[in-house]
Amino acid sequence: MESEENLIKFILENYKNIATIGFSKDPSKPSHYVPKFLIEHGYNVIPVNPTAKEILGKKSYSSILEIPDRIDVVEVFRPSSEVPKIVEEVIKRKREKGDVKVLWLQEGIRNDDAAKLAEKEGIIVIQDRCMYKEYNKLMQNK
């Protein structure tokens, strides 16, 4: 198996459709400016926030199960305690649509038991890593 860094680079280079659970309307929060950064760098970021109709001009969904577009990565900005419920939805989505390849838990978010369940379904899990920081570390020299 490749190193986690190689795996992260592969994900950032190849998976461009990112559903962001917990995409915030507040520009001062990482859960707003990280997805915004990804949009600015060519990713199709789909907001998942039940309290918003749209964020940054993109339609927001209450759940990943409602998104009609293909999802490569589910990026999570929610407390670690919510990860098991999110993993249930991710697994359901993958079984129904066959599209989710990666579950990415942002910096400070980790749930090893839920991660194991996702991995059993063939989903790559990245925990406690920031997509913005990883992009800047691995992709800026491209």
N, C-alpha and C positions, 0 to 999 in steps of 0.2 A: 504493500500500500504506500502511496506517495505521502510525503510529509503534508501536514495540515496546510502549510503555506502554499504548496503546489496545488492542493485541492481548492483552496480559496481563490487562487489566481484563475484556475480553470472555471470556477463558478462565475467570477466577475467577467471573464472574457466571453463566456458562452451562453449564459442565462440572462436574458434582458427583460423578461416580464416579471415584475416584482409586486406582489400584493403585500401592502404594508398594514399590518394590524396595529392599531393604536396611532395612526398618522394624525398628528395634532394640528389644530388650526392655529396654535400659538407659535409665531415665528421664532420666539426665544428658546423654544425647547428642541433638544436633539431629535425628538420624534417628529419635528417639522423640518428642520434644516438638513438632516441627513437624507430623507427622501427627496427633498428639493434639490440637493447636490446631485443625487443619482439621476434625477430627471434632466438636469443641466448637462450631464455626461452621457446622455443618449439612452438611458433606461426608460422603459415604459412602467411607471410606478402607478399602481392602482390603490387609492386610499380605501382602507377599511376602518370606518369610524361611525358607529350608529348615531352619533350626535351631530353629524355634518351631512349636508346634502352634496356639497362639493368642496374640495380643497385644491388650491392652485389651479382652478378651472377644470379639474378632473372630477367626474362623478364619484361620490363616495358610497360604499356599500356597507350594510350592517354585518355581513358575514362573507367569508371567502366562498361559501356555497352559492351565493347569489351572483358571483362574477361570471359574465358570459365568456370573457376572453380567456385564452390559455394563461396559466400561471406556471412559471418555472420555479420561482422562489417565493416562499412566504416569510417575510421579514417581520419580526415581532418586537414591538415596543409596549409590552404589558408586563405587570409583575410576574415573577417566577411562579407564584401560586396559581396563576391563570393558565400556565402552559399546558397542564393535562387536558383541560377543556379545548384548548386551541389544537392540540395534537389530535384529539378525537375528530375535530372538523377537518383537519388536514388529511387524515387517513380516509375519512368518508369521501372527501373531494377526490383524492387520488384513486380510490376504488371506482367512483362514478365516472370521472372524466379522464383519469390516467395521466394527468399533466404535472402535478407537483413533483419537482425533483429534489428541492432543498428546503429545509426548515432552518432559518437563520435567526437565532436568538441574540438580540443586541447586547452590548456590553452591560454587565451586571445582571443578566438574565440567564438562569440555568435551572434545569430540572432533569437529572440523569435518568430517572425512571421513565418519564414521558419521552425523553430522547431515545431510549431503547425501544419503546413501542414504535416510534416513527421509523427507526432504522430497520426493524423487522419487516416493515412494509417496503423497504428498498429506498427510503428517503434519506438523503445525506443530511446530517444535522451538524450545524455549527453553533456552538454555545459561547456566550460571554465574549463576543467579538463585535467590534463596531465596523459596519460596512464602509463608512466614510474613511476611518483610519486605515482599514485594510486596502481600500482603493488607492489612497494616497501613498501607502507604502509599496504596493505591488504594481500599480498600473501607471504611475506618473512617468515612468521611463519608456513607455510604449511608443 
